[in-house]
Amino acid sequence: MAITIEEIKRLRSLTGVGITDAKKALVDSDGDFDKALEAMRKKGLTKADKRSEREARAGIVSTYNHDNRIGVVLEVNCETDFVARNELFTTMVRDIAMHIAASNPIYISVNDVDKKTYAEIEADYMKKARDEGKPEKILEQIVSGMLKKHFAEICLLDQPFVKNSDQTVENYIKEHIAKLGENIIVRRFSRMALGEVN
């Protein structure tokens, strides 16, 4: 199957890879654009994981207001001012702020949950599993699954991204790390809803 320059450009714009990598991915997948896209996303996520060690101190503080009823203030860091001013970066930050407004996460990641809270939730799930008569030998696996599901609902990075529920917020960010070539970190956020008391 012939690979067109339009397909190569499209794959490149969606993943941030070079022309050679985009063409190779299309050739390797026999012209199947979706397979090539998936392969390049995986490659981009791998590169993003390697970049996560680099310090990110530039960035922006962004705000989002939904219908004058929900407001979000969000700080997202990158490595350079050049990327912080890039439209792709600023759009990503706005999308994350909108996601926070819609999904109301409590933590950025499970690593931000204090040990006491985590232990209490784990103990509750353990008791629940025992009360339901789950086999003792698989209790830890069951509780681990329950914890993962629980924290995926309240931790920003683990939540399904509001604009594409097939990916998590973390994977959405990693795609941008791959495209922009810099480490990106959600540093902090605050969400307020009209009439809500914290």
C-alpha positions in Angstrom: 0.0 0.0 0.0 1.3 3.5 -1.0 2.1 5.8 1.9 1.1 9.4 1.1 2.8 12.5 2.4 -0.5 13.7 3.9 -0.7 10.6 6.1 2.9 11.1 7.2 2.1 14.8 8.0 -1.1 13.8 9.9 0.7 11.1 11.9 3.5 13.6 12.7 1.1 16.3 13.9 -0.8 13.9 16.1 2.3 12.4 17.8 5.1 14.9 17.5 7.5 12.3 16.0 9.9 13.1 13.1 9.1 12.6 9.4 11.3 9.5 9.2 9.7 7.9 12.3 6.2 8.6 11.0 7.0 7.1 7.6 8.6 4.1 9.2 5.6 3.5 11.4 3.2 3.6 8.4 5.4 1.2 6.4 5.7 -1.1 9.4 1.9 -1.2 9.8 1.3 -1.8 6.1 -0.3 1.6 5.7 -2.8 1.0 8.5 -2.9 4.6 10.0 -4.6 3.5 13.3 -1.9 0.9 13.9 0.9 3.4 13.1 -0.7 6.0 15.4 -0.9 3.5 18.3 2.7 2.4 17.8 3.9 6.1 17.7 1.8 6.9 20.8 3.5 4.0 22.7 6.9 5.2 21.5 6.0 8.8 22.6 4.9 7.6 26.0 8.2 5.7 26.5 10.1 8.9 25.6 7.9 10.9 28.0 8.7 8.5 30.8 12.4 9.2 30.2 11.9 12.9 30.3 10.0 12.8 33.6 13.3 13.0 35.5 14.1 16.5 34.1 13.4 19.5 36.2 10.4 21.6 35.2 10.3 25.1 36.7 8.9 27.2 33.9 5.2 27.1 32.9 2.0 28.9 33.5 -0.8 29.5 36.0 -4.1 29.3 34.2 -7.7 29.8 35.1 -10.9 28.3 33.9 -14.4 29.5 34.6 -17.5 27.4 33.8 -20.7 29.4 33.5 -19.7 31.6 36.5 -20.5 28.6 38.7 -17.2 26.6 38.8 -13.7 28.1 38.8 -10.3 26.5 38.5 -6.8 27.8 39.1 -4.1 25.5 37.8 -0.3 25.6 37.7 1.4 23.4 35.1 5.2 23.4 34.7 7.5 22.7 31.8 11.2 23.2 31.3 11.4 26.4 29.3 9.6 29.7 28.8 9.6 28.9 25.0 7.3 25.8 25.6 5.3 27.7 28.2 4.3 30.2 25.5 3.6 27.5 22.9 0.0 27.3 21.8 0.0 23.5 22.1 1.1 23.8 25.8 -1.4 26.5 26.7 -4.3 24.6 25.0 -3.3 21.5 27.0 -3.3 23.5 30.3 -6.8 24.9 29.5 -8.0 21.4 28.7 -6.8 20.1 32.0 -8.4 23.0 33.9 -11.7 22.3 32.1 -11.3 18.6 33.1 -10.8 19.6 36.7 -13.9 21.7 36.6 -15.9 18.8 35.2 -14.4 15.9 37.1 -13.7 17.4 40.5 -10.5 15.5 41.4 -9.2 15.8 45.0 -5.5 14.9 44.5 -3.1 15.2 41.6 -2.0 11.5 42.0 -2.2 8.7 44.4 1.3 9.8 45.7 -0.4 12.9 47.1 -2.7 10.9 49.4 -1.4 11.1 52.9 -0.5 7.7 54.4 -3.1 7.8 57.2 -6.0 8.5 54.7 -4.7 5.7 52.4 -4.5 3.2 55.3 -8.0 4.0 56.5 -9.5 3.5 53.0 -7.5 0.3 52.6 -8.7 -1.0 56.0 -12.4 -0.1 55.0 -12.1 -2.1 51.8 -10.4 -5.0 53.5 -13.3 -5.1 56.1 -15.8 -4.9 53.3 -14.2 -7.7 51.3 -14.0 -9.9 54.4 -17.7 -9.2 55.3 -18.6 -10.2 51.8 -16.9 -13.6 52.4 -14.2 -13.2 49.8 -11.5 -15.9 50.0 -8.6 -14.9 52.3 -5.9 -15.9 49.8 -7.1 -13.4 47.2 -8.1 -10.6 49.6 -5.0 -8.5 48.9 -5.7 -8.7 45.1 -9.3 -7.7 45.6 -8.5 -4.8 47.9 -5.7 -3.6 45.5 -8.3 -3.5 42.7 -10.8 -1.7 44.8 -8.1 0.9 45.8 -7.0 1.4 42.2 -10.6 2.0 41.1 -11.3 4.4 44.1 -8.2 6.5 43.5 -8.8 6.6 39.7 -12.0 8.4 40.5 -10.4 11.1 42.7 -6.8 11.5 41.4 -6.5 13.8 38.4 -3.8 11.9 36.6 -5.7 8.6 36.8 -9.1 10.0 35.7 -10.4 9.3 32.2 -9.8 12.5 30.3 -13.1 14.4 29.9 -12.4 15.1 26.1 -11.4 11.5 25.4 -12.4 8.8 27.9 -10.2 6.2 26.2 -7.1 7.9 27.7 -6.2 9.1 31.2 -5.2 12.7 32.0 -1.7 11.3 32.6 -1.5 9.8 29.1 -2.9 13.1 27.6 0.0 14.9 29.3 2.5 12.3 28.2 1.4 12.8 24.6 2.2 16.5 25.0 5.6 15.7 26.6 6.4 13.6 23.5 5.2 16.4 21.1 6.9 19.3 22.9 10.1 17.4 24.0 10.0 18.6 27.6 8.9 17.3 30.9 5.5 18.6 32.0 4.2 18.5 35.6 0.8 19.5 37.1 2.1 21.3 40.2 -1.2 22.2 41.9 -4.8 23.2 41.4 -7.7 24.7 43.2 -11.4 24.2 42.3 -14.3 26.2 43.6 -17.9 25.7 42.9 -20.6 28.2 43.8 -22.3 27.4 47.1 -19.9 24.5 47.9 -18.1 24.5 51.3 -14.7 22.8 51.5 
